[in-house]
Amino acid sequence: MKKIDGRCVGVDQGSHILFSDFEDDGEMWSGTGARAVRRRVDFAQAFIAIPSVQVSVSMWDMDQKTNFRADISAEDIAADGFTIVFKTWGDTRVARIRADWMAIGPVGFDDDWTL
């Protein structure tokens, strides 16, 4: 369990279209097999320690003729950002994906100072 000093907790959040492959017949829409997209996200302000990050799919546009297979996660989480990873496999055809994310962690307090 992560414990955060309650004096100054920061919450950053955002939403990103990860890809829109149906417009140009991109790999996620036309391909088969294992496919992955990675997108780096930079926080508006760095946390003072590694935050907790949650990622979710907020919009998906998938071909109804194939199985829906999707995996979304956060990788390389650091105090200044992280990477969203979306994966699919098999014959799944994904036209586009929008991911929402939220990071919660400690941030500097205005009265903090160091020696």
Helices and strands as residue ranges (DSSP letters): E 9-20, H 27-30, E 35-42, E 52-62, E 71-78, E 81-88, E 94-106
